[in-house]
Amino acid sequence: MAEKTVSYLNIPNILTILRIILIPVFVSALIYRRYPLAMFIFIAAGVTDLLDGMIARVRNEQTELGKFLDPLADKFLLVTSFILFAIYGLVPTWMTITVLSRDIIIVIGWLLISLITHKTRIEPTQLGKLANASQMVLLAYILIELNLRELPLPDPAILVYITATITIASGLHYIYRELI
C-alpha cells in the first residue's frame, strides 16, 4: 500500500501559522488596552490550537512542520502573554517567572540531551499539555475578567496557584522522565 503524502500547507499548519500571525496583533491590543480585541484574539488563538491538533489527527495530516511549529506557536503566545500580563500587573511576577523558568529548563535540558544522546525531539507529556492548557485558561480568564468588570467574577488567585502547581509539576516530570 502506498504511503499517503501530506502537504505541508494543510489546514492544521495554516491554523498554526495563523496563531503565530495573531501574536503581534494580540500584543498590540494589550499594549493599547483594547481588551475586548485582546480577549477575542487570545480565545481565537486557543481555539486554533485545539483545532489544528484535532484536525491533524482526524485527517491524518500530521507533519514534521506542524510538530515543530505548533509547540513553538504555543510558547510564543504563552511567554509573550505572561510577560505582558506581569508588566501590567495582571498576573503576579512570580507566576511569570515560574512559567518562564519551566520553559527555559526544558529547552536547556533538551539541548543537553540532544548533544549527549543525539535525540532531537522530546515528546510532550499529558502533564505538559495540562500545564499549557491551564496557563491558557488562566490568561483567558483574566482577559474575560478585564472585559466583564461589572460581573462579580471570582478572583483568579486560586487559578494562579493551581496553574503554578501544574506548571512546576510538569517541569519536574520532564526532568525526571528524561533523566530516567
Secondary structure, 3 states (H helix, E strand, C coil): CCCCCCCCCCHHHHHHHHHHHHHHHHHHHHHCCCHHHHHHHHHHHHHHHHHHHHHHHHCCCCCHHHHHHHHHHHHHHHHHHHHHHHHCCCCCHHHHHHHHHHHHHHHHHHHHHHHHHCCCCCCCCHHHHHHHHHHHHHHHHHHHHHHCCCCCCCCCHHHHHHHHHHHHHHHHHHHHHHHC
